[in-house]
Amino acid sequence: MLTKSAKKALRQSKRKHDHNLILKNNIRLNRRAIEKKVEANDKKELPTLLSKLYKSIDKAAKQNILHPNKASRLKSRFAKFTK
């Protein structure tokens, strides 16, 4: 038996979990797209892909889904590909 507030907390937790997964999957998809372009040596679309990745990382860090240091580390690692 769950109390009324426990049921509500469970609903909120599930909703937040789903939202967090969407943001993490977005980061993962952008990372894979960049890695494929780097492997194929196709650097024409890298700046736009990097900006999409940065946007998704920053959004996740702002909402405390990623630690700010991890966000900085990821951005710096992928910035190397533009050089």
Backbone as a printed PyTorch tensor [residue, N CA C, xyz], in Angstrom:
tensor([[[  0.8320,  -1.1760,   0.0000],
         [  0.0000,   0.0000,   0.0000],
         [  0.8840,   1.2480,   0.0000]],

        [[  0.6700,   2.0710,  -0.9870],
         [  1.3930,   3.3210,  -1.0670],
         [  0.4750,   4.4730,  -0.6670]],

        [[  1.0480,   5.4330,  -0.0280],
         [  0.2740,   6.6160,   0.3010],
         [  0.0340,   7.4260,  -0.9670]],

        [[ -0.8510,   8.3710,  -0.8590],
         [ -1.1840,   9.2100,  -2.0060],
         [  0.0430,   9.9830,  -2.4820]],

        [[  0.8130,  10.4990,  -1.5510],
         [  2.0010,  11.2660,  -1.9220],
         [  3.0950,  10.3710,  -2.5150]],

        [[  3.1720,   9.1220,  -2.0430],
         [  4.1640,   8.1910,  -2.5920],
         [  3.8150,   7.8290,  -4.0320]],

        [[  2.5180,   7.6830,  -4.3150],
         [  2.0940,   7.3910,  -5.6790],
         [  2.4360,   8.5470,  -6.6100]],

        [[  2.2010,   9.7520,  -6.1240],
         [  2.5100,  10.9260,  -6.9340],
         [  4.0180,  11.0290,  -7.1570]],

        [[  4.7980,  10.7720,  -6.1280],
         [  6.2540,  10.8220,  -6.2600],
         [  6.7420,   9.7900,  -7.2640]],

        [[  6.1310,   8.6270,  -7.2780],
         [  6.4890,   7.5720,  -8.2250],
         [  6.1720,   8.0100,  -9.6560]],

        [[  5.0060,   8.6290,  -9.8530],
         [  4.6480,   9.1290, -11.1830],
         [  5.6500,  10.1780, -11.6530]],

        [[  5.9930,  11.0940, -10.7520],
         [  6.9390,  12.1460, -11.1150],
         [  8.3010,  11.5670, -11.4380]],

        [[  8.7200,  10.5910, -10.6570],
         [ 10.0140,   9.9710, -10.8620],
         [ 10.0900,   9.2840, -12.2270]],

        [[  9.0350,   8.5800, -12.5930],
         [  8.9930,   7.9050, -13.8990],
         [  9.0420,   8.9210, -15.0330]],

        [[  8.2900,  10.0040, -14.8820],
         [  8.2460,  11.0400, -15.9150],
         [  9.6280,  11.6750, -16.0950]],

        [[ 10.2780,  11.9840, -14.9820],
         [ 11.6100,  12.5900, -15.0440],
         [ 12.6290,  11.6210, -15.6260]],

        [[ 12.5040,  10.3380, -15.2660],
         [ 13.4090,   9.3190, -15.7830],
         [ 13.2990,   9.2240, -17.3120]],

        [[ 12.0730,   9.2230, -17.8140],
         [ 11.8670,   9.1630, -19.2580],
         [ 12.4430,  10.3860, -19.9550]],

        [[ 12.2410,  11.5440, -19.3610],
         [ 12.7690,  12.7820, -19.9420],
         [ 14.2920,  12.7650, -19.9580]],

        [[ 14.9000,  12.2990, -18.8700],
         [ 16.3550,  12.2330, -18.7910],
         [ 16.9070,  11.2650, -19.8320]],

        [[ 16.2290,  10.1490, -20.0400],
         [ 16.6720,   9.1890, -21.0450],
         [ 16.6320,   9.7820, -22.4410]],

        [[ 15.6190,  10.5780, -22.7220],
         [ 15.5240,  11.2210, -24.0350],
         [ 16.7260,  12.1200, -24.2600]],

        [[ 17.0920,  12.9150, -23.2610],
         [ 18.2240,  13.8210, -23.4120],
         [ 19.5430,  13.0550, -23.5440]],

        [[ 19.7050,  11.9860, -22.7570],
         [ 20.9280,  11.1890, -22.8490],
         [ 21.0350,  10.4940, -24.2060]],

        [[ 19.9100,   9.9970, -24.7170],
         [ 19.9240,   9.3480, -26.0250],
         [ 20.2450,  10.3480, -27.1280]],

        [[ 19.7810,  11.5730, -26.9680],
         [ 20.0850,  12.6220, -27.9340],
         [ 21.5910,  12.8810, -27.9860]],

        [[ 22.2240,  12.9270, -26.8290],
         [ 23.6770,  13.1020, -26.7780],
         [ 24.3590,  11.9230, -27.4610]],

        [[ 23.9050,  10.7240, -27.1480],
         [ 24.5010,   9.5110, -27.7100],
         [ 24.3880,   9.4960, -29.2380]],

        [[ 23.2250,   9.8690, -29.7620],
         [ 23.0310,   9.8930, -31.2100],
         [ 23.9510,  10.9120, -31.8760]],

        [[ 24.0790,  12.0900, -31.2750],
         [ 24.9560,  13.1140, -31.8370],
         [ 26.4140,  12.6800, -31.7930]],

        [[ 26.8070,  12.0130, -30.7130],
         [ 28.1850,  11.5160, -30.6080],
         [ 28.4750,  10.5030, -31.7060]],

        [[ 27.5420,   9.5780, -31.9160],
         [ 27.7430,   8.5400, -32.9320],
         [ 27.8210,   9.1410, -34.3230]],

        [[ 27.0010,  10.1590, -34.5910],
         [ 27.0290,  10.8050, -35.9060],
         [ 28.3930,  11.4420, -36.1550]],

        [[ 28.9430,  12.0920, -35.1330],
         [ 30.2610,  12.7180, -35.2770],
         [ 31.3300,  11.6600, -35.4720]],

        [[ 31.2610,  10.5890, -34.6940],
         [ 32.2700,   9.5300, -34.8140],
         [ 32.2420,   8.8890, -36.1970]],

        [[ 31.0470,   8.7150, -36.7730],
         [ 30.9530,   8.1520, -38.1220],
         [ 31.5730,   9.0820, -39.1540]],

        [[ 31.3210,  10.3720, -39.0120],
         [ 31.8950,  11.3400, -39.9570],
         [ 33.4170,  11.3800, -39.8500]],

        [[ 33.9260,  11.2680, -38.6500],
         [ 35.3780,  11.2910, -38.4540],
         [ 35.9960,  10.0340, -39.0550]],

        [[ 35.3620,   8.8870, -38.8440],
         [ 35.8790,   7.6400, -39.4210],
         [ 35.8540,   7.6830, -40.9400]],

        [[ 34.8180,   8.2930, -41.5180],
         [ 34.6970,   8.3780, -42.9670],
         [ 35.5340,   9.5220, -43.5380]],

        [[ 36.1730,  10.2840, -42.6680],
         [ 37.0130,  11.4240, -43.0580],
         [ 36.2050,  12.4880, -43.7990]],

        [[ 34.9540,  12.6530, -43.4280],
         [ 34.0700,  13.6440, -44.0240],
         [ 33.9070,  14.7890, -43.0320]],

        [[ 34.6770,  15.8410, -43.2270],
         [ 34.6890,  16.9280, -42.2450],
         [ 33.8380,  18.1220, -42.6550]],

        [[ 33.0370,  17.9790, -43.7010],
         [ 32.2120,  19.1020, -44.1450],
         [ 31.0990,  19.4070, -43.1470]],

        [[ 30.4580,  18.3700, -42.6450],
         [ 29.3070,  18.5670, -41.7590],
         [ 29.6800,  18.5950, -40.2830]],

        [[ 30.9540,  18.4630, -39.9610],
         [ 31.3520,  18.4060, -38.5450],
         [ 30.9530,  19.6370, -37.7390]],

        [[ 31.1400,  20.8580, -38.2600],
         [ 30.7510,  22.0190, -37.4300],
         [ 29.2790,  22.0170, -37.0240]],

        [[ 28.3960,  21.6360, -37.9460],
         [ 26.9740,  21.6300, -37.5810],
         [ 26.6720,  20.5010, -36.6030]],

        [[ 27.3050,  19.3480, -36.8040],
         [ 27.0930,  18.2380, -35.8800],
         [ 27.6420,  18.5590, -34.4970]],

        [[ 28.7940,  19.2400, -34.4690],
         [ 29.3680,  19.6270, -33.1720],
         [ 28.4670,  20.6090, -32.4440]],

        [[ 27.8780,  21.5410, -33.1800],
         [ 27.0090,  22.5050, -32.5050],
         [ 25.7670,  21.8070, -31.9480]],

        [[ 25.2500,  20.8010, -32.6630],
         [ 24.1160,  20.0290, -32.1360],
         [ 24.5190,  19.2760, -30.8740]],

        [[ 25.7200,  18.6840, -30.9050],
         [ 26.2040,  17.9490, -29.7380],
         [ 26.3800,  18.8910, -28.5560]],

        [[ 26.9980,  20.0500, -28.7920],
         [ 27.2080,  21.0180, -27.7160],
         [ 25.8740,  21.4500, -27.1150]],

        [[ 24.8870,  21.6730, -27.9790],
         [ 23.5810,  22.1090, -27.5000],
         [ 22.9540,  21.0450, -26.5950]],

        [[ 23.0300,  19.7840, -27.0260],
         [ 22.4180,  18.7220, -26.2210],
         [ 23.1800,  18.5040, -24.9130]],

        [[ 24.5200,  18.6360, -24.9550],
         [ 25.3190,  18.4910, -23.7290],
         [ 25.0080,  19.6290, -22.7610]],

        [[ 24.9600,  20.8440, -23.2790],
         [ 24.6810,  21.9930, -22.4150],
         [ 23.2930,  21.9090, -21.7870]],

        [[ 22.3330,  21.4350, -22.5680],
         [ 20.9720,  21.3020, -22.0530],
         [ 20.9220,  20.2770, -20.9220]],

        [[ 21.6290,  19.1510, -21.1130],
         [ 21.6480,  18.1150, -20.0800],
         [ 22.3730,  18.6040, -18.8330]],

        [[ 23.4610,  19.3610, -19.0080],
         [ 24.2020,  19.8700, -17.8540],
         [ 23.3720,  20.9090, -17.1040]],

        [[ 22.6370,  21.7160, -17.8370],
         [ 21.8150,  22.7470, -17.2100],
         [ 20.7150,  22.1260, -16.3460]],

        [[ 20.1980,  20.9820, -16.7830],
         [ 19.1270,  20.3170, -16.0480],
         [ 19.6470,  19.2770, -15.0590]],

        [[ 20.9370,  19.3070, -14.7760],
         [ 21.5900,  18.4190, -13.8080],
         [ 21.4640,  16.9390, -14.1760]],

        [[ 21.4300,  16.6500, -15.4600],
         [ 21.4440,  15.2710, -15.9120],
         [ 22.8890,  14.8120, -16.0720]],

        [[ 23.7280,  15.7360, -16.4960],
         [ 25.1780,  15.5070, -16.5510],
         [ 25.8530,  16.4430, -15.5670]],

        [[ 26.9320,  15.9790, -14.9730],
         [ 27.7360,  16.8470, -14.1160],
         [ 28.4140,  17.8900, -15.0010]],

        [[ 28.5360,  19.1190, -14.5310],
         [ 29.1540,  20.1620, -15.3570],
         [ 30.5720,  19.8140, -15.8260]],

        [[ 31.3290,  19.1280, -14.9780],
         [ 32.6810,  18.7540, -15.3840],
         [ 32.6550,  17.7120, -16.4970]],

        [[ 31.7200,  16.7890, -16.4270],
         [ 31.6040,  15.7840, -17.4880],
         [ 31.2050,  16.4530, -18.7910]],

        [[ 30.3060,  17.4160, -18.7120],
         [ 29.8870,  18.1340, -19.9090],
         [ 31.0860,  18.8460, -20.5430]],

        [[ 31.8910,  19.5080, -19.7300],
         [ 33.0730,  20.1920, -20.2420],
         [ 34.0540,  19.2090, -20.8530]],

        [[ 34.2200,  18.0750, -20.2090],
         [ 35.1500,  17.0630, -20.7040],
         [ 34.6990,  16.5180, -22.0620]],

        [[ 33.4150,  16.2340, -22.1890],
         [ 32.8990,  15.7280, -23.4600],
         [ 33.0740,  16.7550, -24.5700]],

        [[ 32.7510,  18.0040, -24.2760],
         [ 32.8700,  19.0520, -25.2850],
         [ 34.3140,  19.2330, -25.7160]],

        [[ 35.2330,  19.1510, -24.7720],
         [ 36.6400,  19.3510, -25.1240],
         [ 37.1730,  18.1830, -25.9370]],

        [[ 36.7250,  16.9660, -25.6280],
         [ 37.1820,  15.7960, -26.3910],
         [ 36.6930,  15.8530, -27.8360]],

        [[ 35.4670,  16.3040, -28.0370],
         [ 34.9500,  16.3540, -29.3920],
         [ 35.4190,  17.5960, -30.1440]],

        [[ 35.8760,  18.6130, -29.4300],
         [ 36.4290,  19.7810, -30.1000],
         [ 37.7210,  19.4430, -30.8180]],

        [[ 38.4060,  18.4020, -30.3810],
         [ 39.6600,  17.9890, -31.0130],
         [ 39.4460,  17.5510, -32.4690]],

        [[ 38.2450,  17.0820, -32.7760],
         [ 37.9850,  16.5640, -34.1130],
         [ 37.9530,  17.6620, -35.1700]],

        [[ 37.7390,  18.8990, -34.7640],
         [ 37.6800,  19.9740, -35.7370],
         [ 39.0650,  20.4280, -36.1730]],

        [[ 40.0620,  20.0600, -35.4070],
         [ 41.4150,  20.5050, -35.7410],
         [ 42.0870,  19.5970, -36.7400]]])
